[in-house]
């Protein structure tokens, strides 16, 4: 699922489990941009670093869908 940009505070749903994840940080390294995600309702150990994918229609997180576009939201 692609959006125009990934911003702090966005909620993304992990497709495999249906869990919701909050974007807490977005940063760039030399050749890639990453998002730090924290599981909604999870503990301090529930943190993931996900590489942001860029496509012609926008940017996205592989394996996640933007919750505002999900039918279950």
KAKAUR-V828968 format. One record per backbone hydrogen bond with DSSP energy under -1.0 kcal/mol. CO is the residue of the C=O (numbers start at 1). NH is the residue of the N-H. If there is no record, write none. Layout:
co->CO nh->NH
co->CO nh->NH
This chain:
co->3 nh->59
co->7 nh->10
co->10 nh->23
co->11 nh->67
co->12 nh->21
co->13 nh->65
co->14 nh->18
co->19 nh->14
co->20 nh->40
co->21 nh->12
co->22 nh->38
co->23 nh->9
co->25 nh->36
co->27 nh->34
co->32 nh->29
co->33 nh->52
co->34 nh->27
co->35 nh->50
co->36 nh->24
co->36 nh->25
co->37 nh->48
co->38 nh->22
co->39 nh->42
co->43 nh->46
co->45 nh->47
co->46 nh->39
co->48 nh->37
co->50 nh->35
co->53 nh->60
co->55 nh->58
co->58 nh->55
co->59 nh->3
co->60 nh->53
co->61 nh->64
co->63 nh->15
co->65 nh->13
co->66 nh->69
co->70 nh->73
